[in-house]
């Protein structure tokens, strides 16, 4: 039988099947070469918080030089991460990527080229196409129970997630906050690998109006880049932030303490003073329409105590909500005077009088 007659005997349906197989294999090859993005680490689900950051990581395939990741967190709408002025995450040589994100109910990662300019917020994620080469979404994980400590008769949560107090990105570890056998609270900044680890605790409940009193051992030794703060903060609503902050903010010649009713950008909302050597007692007396800050020498604040500083604010004072008392010791990023040796603060006692 001739070759031509042999070909003529093959049914047309067989040619169709062969064509389908060939097209299918081509389509598979194309799919294997298309870019993609995946998550390898997703934070717990949480309500949006401007001062809380958590690590998030992933991997890309078939990306090209110049392409980047743009990350979003969903809290009512999609917010670009980690910051509106820092929307791009670099892809590493091994095609991994990692950054930090504010918490949300869900997270999205876009693989984009140089043409993509993300909006700070959006109601819906963009479709894949054009400058958006690939996309992935993931729901936030189940939050793990926070680590706890007891101090002065109260339960406190220990921070373990990153945040950016004072505009400086800080990392936290539960080992940096502890109570000793005498019941004293220790907060520490210490070097871990190639970065500084800060410390923070917060009360497990809101206390509202009343007198908050903190007895703190000598803070005059703190490095200029260290910040020790005792403050109110509301994760669930307006911040309701009022602060006693011990820091020179990286400037060695500055006074080392201040009282603040946020926002601090209002000049009348900040009062600077000098916290001297020795044990001091700080208080925040929060009442409707006013808050009285005071610092006295020693571990008591009886009449006649030596008053170091005092100021009463009557403007911008918040009303109670879901705020809780926090205490933290963290690093302020001043490139002219960076953290060099670490720091530690010892708090003898916390009191609340309604």
VENKA-V822774 format. One record per residue. N is the residue number from 1. RES is the residue in one small letter. PHI is phi in degrees with one decimal (* if undefined). Layout:
n=<N;N>
res=<RES;RES>
phi=<PHI;PHI>
This chain:
n=<1;2;3;4;5;6;7;8;9;10;11;12;13;14;15;16;17;18;19;20;21;22;23;24;25;26;27;28;29;30;31;32;33;34;35;36;37;38;39;40;41;42;43;44;45;46;47;48;49;50;51;52;53;54;55;56;57;58;59;60;61;62;63;64;65;66;67;68;69;70;71;72;73;74;75;76;77;78;79;80;81;82;83;84;85;86;87;88;89;90;91;92;93;94;95;96;97;98;99;100;101;102;103;104;105;106;107;108;109;110;111;112;113;114;115;116;117;118;119;120;121;122;123;124;125;126;127;128;129;130;131;132;133;134;135;136;137;138;139;140;141;142;143;144;145;146;147;148;149;150;151;152;153;154;155;156;157;158;159;160;161;162;163;164;165;166;167;168;169;170;171;172;173;174;175;176;177;178;179;180;181;182;183;184;185;186;187;188;189;190;191;192;193;194;195;196;197;198;199;200;201;202;203;204;205;206;207;208;209;210;211;212;213;214;215;216;217;218;219;220;221;222;223;224;225;226;227;228;229;230;231;232;233;234;235;236;237;238;239;240;241;242;243;244;245;246;247;248;249;250;251;252;253;254;255;256;257;258;259;260;261;262;263;264;265;266;267;268;269;270;271;272;273;274;275;276;277;278;279;280;281;282;283;284;285;286;287;288;289;290;291;292;293;294;295;296;297;298;299;300;301;302;303;304;305;306;307;308;309;310;311;312;313;314;315;316;317;318;319;320;321;322;323;324;325;326;327;328;329;330;331;332;333;334;335;336;337;338;339;340;341;342;343;344;345;346;347;348;349;350;351;352;353;354>
res=<x;x;x;x;x;x;x;x;x;x;x;x;x;x;x;x;x;x;x;x;x;x;x;x;x;x;x;x;x;x;x;x;x;x;x;x;x;x;x;x;x;x;x;x;x;x;x;x;x;x;x;x;x;x;x;x;x;x;x;x;x;x;x;x;x;x;x;x;x;x;x;x;x;x;x;x;x;x;x;x;x;x;x;x;x;x;x;x;x;x;x;x;x;x;x;x;x;x;x;x;x;x;x;x;x;x;x;x;x;x;x;x;x;x;x;x;x;x;x;x;x;x;x;x;x;x;x;x;x;x;x;x;x;x;x;x;x;x;x;x;x;x;x;x;x;x;x;x;x;x;x;x;x;x;x;x;x;x;x;x;x;x;x;x;x;x;x;x;x;x;x;x;x;x;x;x;x;x;x;x;x;x;x;x;x;x;x;x;x;x;x;x;x;x;x;x;x;x;x;x;x;x;x;x;x;x;x;x;x;x;x;x;x;x;x;x;x;x;x;x;x;x;x;x;x;x;x;x;x;x;x;x;x;x;x;x;x;x;x;x;x;x;x;x;x;x;x;x;x;x;x;x;x;x;x;x;x;x;x;x;x;x;x;x;x;x;x;x;x;x;x;x;x;x;x;x;x;x;x;x;x;x;x;x;x;x;x;x;x;x;x;x;x;x;x;x;x;x;x;x;x;x;x;x;x;x;x;x;x;x;x;x;x;x;x;x;x;x;x;x;x;x;x;x;x;x;x;x;x;x;x;x;x;x;x;x;x;x;x;x;x;x;x;x;x;x;x;x;x;x;x;x;x;x>
phi=<*;-72.2;-63.1;-65.3;-69.0;-65.6;-63.3;-67.1;-84.2;-81.2;-62.3;-62.1;-63.8;-67.1;-59.0;-62.5;-64.8;-61.0;-63.7;-62.7;-62.5;-64.3;-64.5;-62.4;-66.1;-64.8;-63.9;-62.8;-62.8;-64.0;-60.7;-66.2;-97.2;-76.1;-70.2;-149.5;-136.3;-135.9;-96.0;-113.8;-150.2;-123.8;-70.3;-66.0;-68.3;-166.8;-73.7;-55.1;-141.5;-70.8;-111.4;-115.5;-128.0;-132.6;-71.3;-143.9;-141.4;-167.8;-148.0;-123.4;-126.4;58.3;-84.0;-121.6;-55.1;91.9;-83.9;-141.1;-104.2;-118.6;-108.8;-130.9;-123.4;-96.4;-144.1;81.2;-134.4;-87.8;-114.8;-66.7;-128.1;-79.9;-144.3;-61.1;-92.3;-136.3;-85.9;-108.9;-115.5;-75.4;-88.3;-77.6;-57.0;-88.9;71.1;-91.9;-144.8;-155.9;-159.3;-120.4;-140.6;-73.7;-68.0;-160.0;-76.0;-151.4;-133.5;-135.5;-125.5;-112.0;-92.3;-130.8;-101.2;-67.9;-80.7;-80.8;-123.5;-72.7;-77.7;-59.1;-139.8;-155.4;-79.8;-139.6;-71.8;-70.4;-72.7;-70.2;143.3;63.3;-76.1;-93.9;-91.6;-161.9;-148.7;-144.9;-127.6;-151.9;-76.7;-65.9;-74.6;-73.0;-61.7;-85.1;-66.7;-68.3;-75.4;-124.8;-144.5;-108.4;-150.6;55.1;82.2;-120.8;-92.7;-128.5;-88.6;-99.2;-73.3;-132.0;-107.3;-67.9;-153.9;-127.5;-63.6;64.3;77.8;-114.1;-69.2;-127.3;-114.7;-130.4;-147.2;-63.7;-71.0;-89.2;-134.3;-159.7;-111.7;-92.1;-58.2;-86.4;85.8;-81.3;-91.3;-116.7;-119.4;-138.7;-109.1;-141.1;-79.1;-133.2;58.3;-106.0;-145.3;-84.4;-111.3;-99.2;-141.1;-159.0;-132.2;-144.9;-62.1;-82.2;-149.6;-83.7;-112.5;76.0;-58.6;150.1;-102.5;-104.8;-129.9;-127.7;-103.1;-127.4;-73.6;-40.8;-113.8;-69.0;-83.6;-61.3;-62.0;-57.6;-85.6;-86.8;-128.9;-110.4;-132.5;-122.3;-158.4;-98.4;-155.1;-113.3;-76.5;-94.6;-149.4;-54.8;-56.7;50.2;-95.6;-132.1;-129.4;-111.3;-121.5;-105.5;-170.9;-100.6;52.5;83.8;-108.9;-61.4;-87.8;-78.0;-61.2;-107.5;-153.6;-159.3;-103.9;-141.5;-112.2;-69.2;-84.1;-70.0;-68.0;-79.0;-53.1;-72.6;-89.5;-129.4;-126.0;-89.1;-157.3;-111.1;-90.1;-80.1;-64.8;97.7;-71.0;-130.0;-113.3;-110.6;-137.4;-123.8;-102.6;-102.5;-130.8;-56.0;80.3;-157.1;-140.7;-106.8;-97.7;-150.4;-132.3;-130.2;-74.4;85.0;-102.9;-130.0;-132.7;-77.8;-53.6;94.7;-63.0;-71.7;-82.8;-85.1;-157.9;-156.6;-155.3;-110.2;-100.3;-123.8;-119.0;75.3;-75.0;-75.1;-97.2;-65.1;-147.1;-113.3;-64.9;-134.1;-75.6;-119.9;-133.6;-142.7;-132.9;-140.7;-101.6;-96.4;-83.7;-110.6;-61.6;-77.7;-152.7;-73.9;-62.1;-119.4;-123.9;85.1;-151.4;-144.9;-124.6;-115.2;-107.8;-77.7;-159.9;-122.5;-132.0;-132.7;-122.1;-68.9>
